[in-house]
Amino acid sequence: MTRKSGLAMFTCIFFVIFPYANGNIKLSEISNLIMQFERIMDNYFRGEPRQKAIDFFNRQVDEYNAWLKSRKSELDTWRSRLKKEANQLNSTKKQIDDLDQKLKTKPDQSDKRAVKAYNALVAKHNNLAITYDKNTLEYEKNKSRYNSAIDKLNKEISVREGTLSLQKKNSQVRIEAYNRFFKEKKDEAFFRDLNRLYANLTRQNRQYFSRQLVGFIQKLRALRIELGEWAIRKESNRENGLLIVRAELSVNEICFFVLDTGASLVSISSEMADVLGLSEKLGDEIEASVAGGMRVKGRSVVIPLIKVASQPAKNIQAMILPSSTPGIDGLLGRSLLKRFILDIDDERQPKVILRPRIKLNITSKQNLAKFKFRFLTIVHSIGVNM
């Protein structure tokens, strides 16, 4: 069986949007939801599931081919031994036939030497005949065992190839389900539900602190970070992929943003605004631009603190926009970027470097004169003629 690019079997989760309201949720329901989230992560986001499926099936094919090669090698050795035994039998048979021809000529009974020689030929003939019969019996037994081994191998080949064929068929069905998961945007529904549950539990925990809720929140936060890192890897592997940066909002809330110099404002989802406790502080609906010049509308909000590339920025004007791409919480627009000098290091993986813009406080002619003097001194020191 030749090796073909195949797909391994894995458990397929048929995604269902979880129906929960904004009110309190039972702890048992939360636990079940998180378990379902974990299964979805295993099957669609962790460890390149599609490639793992292909690699798994290819390993099965490799193991089958190695087993088949080994069994055929054993049978080839056996067949060579049988061929050697058959050649020996043919050689013995030829000797017997030659002796039969010689024994047809009877010796003169009065010639004792001739009679003795004839009797020796008869004895040799008889010994060869005994050996031939014995070896023929052993050869037939070996040949029968060899043919039985061939039949057994053919049956096992049929079973193993049937198993591989079934594995491939089942895997193809499951990979189609995997592809549909993304094609039908179930990944986006999954991300929204995860964020809604995260926001819901965070809000509940602000009202009624609970160690159990904190544990659930930490698990959901870990899943969100894992999805953000998945989005970074995915875009890094694409040609001209989006540049996704990790940011810290307010008090240690990790988010992931698409760096968009075409967006006039930072944007976050309503769920993340809820997590940050900003839902009650939303302003009026505003309009802003994003990449490509498209105009979008959303409620305004001020994010107290955003830290990107170790650089903090306070009171950032932002807007609420729905976020659908798994792992991405919004856009990092000019309302933050204008406060910094932006560099992007593309040597290995894209890396964002932010440097604060220097603000010159020149409030008087005296200060202006000092600034000019310092500037001219610096220029002179590096050898530039003014």
C-alpha positions as CSV (number, residue, x, y, z in Angstrom):
1,M,0.0,0.0,0.0
2,T,1.5,3.3,-1.0
3,R,1.7,6.2,1.4
4,K,-0.9,8.8,0.8
5,S,-1.5,12.0,2.6
6,G,-4.3,11.0,5.0
7,L,-6.1,12.2,8.1
8,A,-6.1,10.7,11.6
9,M,-9.2,10.0,13.5
10,F,-10.0,12.4,16.3
11,T,-13.1,13.3,18.3
12,C,-15.3,15.8,16.5
13,I,-17.2,18.3,18.6
14,F,-20.4,19.6,16.9
15,F,-20.4,23.1,18.2
16,V,-23.6,24.4,19.8
17,I,-24.0,28.0,20.9
18,F,-24.4,27.8,24.6
19,P,-27.7,29.4,25.7
20,Y,-27.0,31.3,28.8
21,A,-28.4,34.6,29.9
22,N,-26.6,37.5,31.4
23,G,-27.8,36.5,34.9
24,N,-26.1,34.1,37.3
25,I,-25.1,30.7,36.2
26,K,-25.0,27.5,38.3
27,L,-21.5,26.4,39.2
28,S,-22.2,22.9,37.7
29,E,-23.2,24.6,34.4
30,I,-20.1,26.7,34.4
31,S,-17.9,23.6,34.9
32,N,-19.7,21.8,32.0
33,L,-19.3,24.8,29.7
34,I,-15.5,25.0,30.5
35,M,-15.1,21.3,29.8
36,Q,-16.8,21.8,26.4
37,F,-14.5,24.8,25.7
38,E,-11.5,22.6,26.5
39,R,-12.7,19.9,24.1
40,I,-13.2,22.4,21.4
41,M,-9.7,23.8,22.0
42,D,-8.2,20.3,21.8
43,N,-10.0,19.5,18.5
44,Y,-9.6,22.8,16.7
45,F,-6.9,25.0,18.2
46,R,-4.3,23.1,20.0
47,G,-1.2,21.6,18.3
48,E,-2.3,22.1,14.6
49,P,-5.1,19.5,14.7
50,R,-5.4,19.1,11.0
51,Q,-1.7,18.5,10.5
52,K,-1.6,16.2,13.5
53,A,-4.5,14.2,11.9
54,I,-2.5,13.9,8.6
55,D,0.7,12.9,10.4
56,F,-1.2,10.3,12.5
57,F,-2.6,8.6,9.5
58,N,0.7,8.7,7.7
59,R,2.3,7.0,10.7
60,Q,-0.3,4.2,10.4
61,V,0.6,3.8,6.7
62,D,4.3,3.8,7.5
63,E,3.8,1.1,10.2
64,Y,1.7,-1.0,7.8
65,N,4.3,-0.7,5.1
66,A,7.1,-1.6,7.5
67,W,5.2,-4.6,8.8
68,L,4.4,-5.7,5.2
69,K,8.1,-5.3,4.2
70,S,9.2,-7.4,7.1
71,R,6.7,-10.2,6.4
72,K,7.6,-10.3,2.8
73,S,11.3,-10.5,3.6
74,E,10.6,-13.5,5.9
75,L,8.6,-15.1,3.1
76,D,11.3,-14.4,0.5
77,T,13.9,-16.1,2.8
78,W,11.5,-19.0,3.2
79,R,10.9,-19.2,-0.6
80,S,14.7,-19.2,-1.3
81,R,15.1,-22.1,1.2
82,L,12.3,-24.0,-0.6
83,K,13.9,-23.3,-4.0
84,K,17.2,-24.6,-2.7
85,E,15.5,-27.8,-1.3
86,A,13.8,-28.3,-4.7
87,N,17.1,-28.0,-6.5
88,Q,18.6,-30.6,-4.2
89,L,15.7,-32.9,-4.8
90,N,16.1,-32.4,-8.6
91,S,19.8,-33.2,-8.3
92,T,19.1,-36.3,-6.3
93,K,16.4,-37.4,-8.8
94,K,18.8,-36.9,-11.7
95,Q,21.4,-39.1,-9.9
96,I,18.7,-41.8,-9.4
97,D,17.7,-41.6,-13.1
98,D,21.3,-41.9,-14.2
99,L,21.7,-45.0,-11.9
100,D,18.5,-46.5,-13.3
101,Q,20.0,-46.3,-16.8
102,K,23.2,-47.9,-15.7
103,L,21.3,-50.7,-13.8
104,K,19.4,-51.7,-16.9
105,T,22.6,-53.4,-18.1
106,K,22.9,-56.6,-16.0
107,P,26.5,-57.9,-15.2
108,D,27.8,-61.3,-16.2
109,Q,27.2,-63.5,-13.1
110,S,30.5,-65.1,-13.6
111,D,32.3,-61.8,-13.4
112,K,32.5,-61.3,-9.6
113,R,34.0,-57.8,-10.0
114,A,31.3,-56.7,-12.3
115,V,28.6,-58.1,-10.0
116,K,30.2,-56.4,-7.0
117,A,30.2,-53.1,-8.9
118,Y,26.6,-53.6,-10.0
119,N,25.5,-54.3,-6.4
120,A,27.3,-51.2,-5.2
121,L,25.3,-49.2,-7.8
122,V,22.1,-50.8,-6.5
123,A,23.0,-49.9,-2.9
124,K,23.8,-46.4,-3.9
125,H,20.5,-46.2,-5.9
126,N,18.5,-47.4,-2.9
127,N,20.2,-45.0,-0.5
128,L,19.5,-42.1,-2.9
129,A,15.9,-43.2,-3.3
130,I,15.5,-43.3,0.5
131,T,17.1,-39.9,0.9
132,Y,15.0,-38.5,-2.0
133,D,11.7,-39.9,-0.5
134,K,12.6,-38.4,3.0
135,N,13.6,-35.0,1.6
136,T,10.6,-34.9,-0.7
137,L,8.3,-35.5,2.3
138,E,10.1,-32.7,4.3
139,Y,9.9,-30.4,1.2
140,E,6.2,-31.0,0.8
141,K,5.6,-30.2,4.5
142,N,7.7,-27.0,4.2
143,K,5.9,-26.1,1.0
144,S,2.5,-26.6,2.7
145,R,3.5,-24.4,5.7
146,Y,4.8,-21.8,3.2
147,N,1.5,-21.7,1.3
148,S,-0.4,-21.5,4.6
149,A,1.7,-18.6,5.6
150,I,1.0,-16.9,2.3
151,D,-2.8,-17.4,2.8
152,K,-2.5,-16.1,6.3
153,L,-0.5,-13.1,5.2
154,N,-3.0,-12.3,2.4
155,K,-5.9,-12.4,4.9
156,E,-4.0,-10.2,7.4
157,I,-3.2,-7.8,4.5
158,S,-6.9,-7.6,3.6
159,V,-7.8,-6.9,7.3
160,R,-5.1,-4.3,7.8
161,E,-5.8,-2.5,4.5
162,G,-9.5,-2.6,5.3
163,T,-8.8,-1.0,8.7
164,L,-6.6,1.7,7.0
165,S,-9.3,2.4,4.4
166,L,-11.9,2.7,7.2
167,Q,-9.6,5.0,9.2
168,K,-9.0,7.2,6.1
169,K,-12.7,7.4,5.3
170,N,-13.7,8.2,8.9
171,S,-10.9,10.8,9.1
172,Q,-11.9,12.5,5.9
173,V,-15.5,12.8,7.3
174,R,-14.0,14.3,10.5
175,I,-11.7,16.7,8.6
176,E,-14.7,17.9,6.6
177,A,-16.4,18.6,9.9
178,Y,-13.2,20.4,11.1
179,N,-13.3,22.5,7.9
180,R,-17.0,23.3,8.3
181,F,-16.3,24.4,11.9
182,F,-14.3,27.4,10.5
183,K,-16.2,27.8,7.2
184,E,-19.5,28.1,9.0
185,K,-17.9,30.6,11.5
186,K,-18.5,28.3,14.5
187,D,-15.0,29.4,15.7
188,E,-16.3,32.9,16.0
189,A,-19.4,31.8,17.9
190,F,-17.1,29.8,20.2
191,F,-15.0,32.9,20.9
192,R,-18.0,35.1,21.5
193,D,-19.5,32.5,23.9
194,L,-16.2,32.2,25.8
195,N,-15.9,36.0,26.2
196,R,-19.6,36.3,27.2
197,L,-19.1,33.7,29.9
198,Y,-15.8,35.3,31.0
199,A,-17.5,38.7,31.2
200,N,-20.5,37.3,33.0
201,L,-18.4,35.6,35.7
202,T,-16.2,38.6,36.1
203,R,-19.2,40.8,36.7
204,Q,-20.7,38.3,39.1
205,N,-17.4,38.1,41.0
206,R,-17.3,41.9,41.4
207,Q,-20.7,41.7,43.0
208,Y,-20.3,38.6,45.1
209,F,-16.7,37.4,45.5
210,S,-16.3,33.7,45.3
211,R,-13.1,31.5,45.2
212,Q,-14.9,29.1,42.9
213,L,-15.7,31.9,40.5
214,V,-12.1,33.1,40.6
215,G,-11.0,29.6,39.7
216,F,-13.4,29.5,36.7
217,I,-12.3,33.0,35.7
218,Q,-8.6,32.0,35.7
219,K,-9.4,29.0,33.5
220,L,-11.2,31.1,31.0
221,R,-8.5,33.8,31.1
222,A,-5.9,31.0,30.3
223,L,-8.1,29.9,27.4
224,R,-8.3,33.4,26.0
225,I,-4.5,33.9,26.2
226,E,-4.1,30.5,24.5
227,L,-6.4,31.6,21.7
228,G,-4.5,34.9,21.4
229,E,-1.2,33.1,21.0
230,W,-2.8,30.8,18.5
231,A,-3.9,33.8,16.4
232,I,-0.4,35.2,16.5
233,R,1.1,31.9,15.2
234,K,-1.6,31.6,12.6
235,E,-1.0,35.1,11.2
236,S,2.8,34.8,11.5
237,N,2.7,31.7,9.2
238,R,0.7,33.5,6.6
239,E,2.2,35.6,3.9
240,N,1.3,39.3,4.7
241,G,-0.5,38.1,7.8
242,L,-2.0,40.6,10.3
243,L,0.3,41.9,13.0
244,I,-1.2,40.9,16.3
245,V,0.2,42.4,19.5
246,R,-0.3,41.4,23.1
247,A,-1.5,44.2,25.4
248,E,-2.3,44.6,29.1
249,L,-5.4,46.6,29.9
250,S,-6.2,48.2,33.3
251,V,-5.3,45.7,36.0
252,N,-3.4,42.8,34.4
253,E,-6.1,42.0,31.8
254,I,-4.3,40.4,28.8
255,C,-5.8,41.2,25.4
256,F,-4.6,40.8,21.8
257,F,-5.0,43.5,19.2
258,V,-4.5,43.8,15.5
259,L,-2.1,46.7,15.0
260,D,-4.0,48.9,12.5
261,T,-2.4,52.2,11.6
262,G,-5.5,52.9,9.4
263,A,-7.8,52.8,12.4
264,S,-8.4,56.2,14.0
265,L,-9.3,54.7,17.4
266,V,-8.5,51.7,19.5
267,S,-11.5,49.3,19.6
268,I,-12.5,46.6,22.0
269,S,-15.5,44.2,22.2
270,S,-18.4,44.9,24.5
271,E,-17.5,41.7,26.4
272,M,-14.1,43.1,27.2
273,A,-15.5,46.4,28.2
274,D,-17.7,44.5,30.6
275,V,-14.7,42.6,32.0
276,L,-12.9,45.9,32.5
277,G,-15.9,47.3,34.3
278,L,-16.5,50.0,31.6
279,S,-20.0,48.9,30.5
280,E,-21.6,51.6,32.7
281,K,-19.2,54.3,31.3
282,L,-19.9,54.0,27.6
283,G,-20.4,57.3,25.8
284,D,-22.5,58.2,22.8
285,E,-22.2,56.5,19.4
286,I,-19.3,57.8,17.4
287,E,-17.9,57.1,13.9
288,A,-14.3,56.2,13.2
289,S,-12.2,54.9,10.3
290,V,-10.4,51.6,10.0
291,A,-8.0,50.2,7.5
292,G,-9.1,50.7,3.9
293,G,-10.9,53.9,4.8
294,M,-14.1,52.1,5.9
295,R,-16.2,54.0,8.4
296,V,-17.7,52.2,11.4
297,K,-19.9,53.2,14.3
298,G,-19.8,52.2,17.9
299,R,-20.2,53.5,21.5
300,S,-17.3,55.6,22.7
301,V,-15.3,54.5,25.8
302,V,-12.1,55.6,27.6
303,I,-9.7,52.8,28.6
304,P,-7.9,53.9,31.7
305,L,-4.7,52.1,31.0
306,I,-3.2,50.1,28.1
307,K,0.3,48.8,28.2
308,V,1.9,47.6,24.9
309,A,5.5,46.5,24.4
310,S,6.2,47.6,28.0
311,Q,5.0,51.1,27.3
312,P,2.0,52.3,29.3
313,A,-0.6,54.8,28.0
314,K,-3.4,56.3,30.1
315,N,-6.9,57.4,29.2
316,I,-7.0,56.1,25.7
317,Q,-10.0,57.1,23.6
318,A,-11.6,53.9,22.2
319,M,-14.9,52.6,20.7
320,I,-16.9,49.4,21.1
321,L,-16.8,47.1,18.1
322,P,-17.7,43.4,17.9
323,S,-14.7,41.1,17.7
324,S,-15.3,37.8,15.9
325,T,-11.8,36.4,15.0
326,P,-10.8,33.9,17.7
327,G,-8.0,35.3,19.9
328,I,-8.4,38.9,18.7
329,D,-10.0,41.4,21.1
330,G,-9.9,44.5,18.9
331,L,-7.9,47.0,16.9
332,L,-4.9,49.0,18.1
333,G,-5.4,52.3,16.4
334,R,-4.0,55.8,16.2
335,S,-5.6,57.0,19.4
336,L,-2.8,55.0,21.2
337,L,-0.2,54.8,18.5
338,K,0.1,58.6,18.0
339,R,1.6,58.9,21.5
340,F,4.6,56.8,20.4
341,I,7.2,56.4,17.7
342,L,6.4,53.0,16.2
343,D,9.0,50.5,14.9
344,I,8.4,47.0,13.7
345,D,11.3,44.5,13.9
346,D,10.8,41.9,11.1
347,E,14.0,39.9,11.5
348,R,12.4,36.8,12.9
349,Q,8.9,37.2,14.1
350,P,7.3,40.7,13.8
351,K,7.9,42.6,16.9
352,V,6.4,45.9,17.8
353,I,8.7,48.5,19.4
354,L,7.2,51.7,20.9
355,R,9.2,54.7,22.0
356,P,7.5,57.6,23.8
357,R,7.4,60.9,21.8
358,I,9.4,63.6,23.5
359,K,7.3,66.6,24.5
360,L,9.2,69.9,24.5
361,N,8.1,72.4,27.1
362,I,9.2,75.7,25.6
363,T,7.2,78.4,27.4
364,S,9.4,81.4,27.2
365,K,12.0,83.1,25.0
366,Q,14.7,82.1,27.6
367,N,13.7,78.4,27.4
368,L,13.6,78.6,23.6
369,A,17.1,80.1,23.5
370,K,18.4,77.3,25.8
371,F,16.8,74.7,23.5
372,K,18.4,76.3,20.4
373,F,21.8,76.4,22.1
374,R,21.6,72.7,23.1
375,F,20.4,71.7,19.6
376,L,23.3,73.6,17.9
377,T,25.8,72.1,20.4
378,I,24.5,68.5,19.5
379,V,24.6,69.2,15.8
380,H,28.1,70.6,16.0
381,S,29.3,67.6,18.1
382,I,28.3,65.1,15.4
383,G,30.1,67.1,12.7
384,V,27.1,68.7,10.8
385,N,27.7,72.1,9.3
386,M,25.0,74.6,9.9
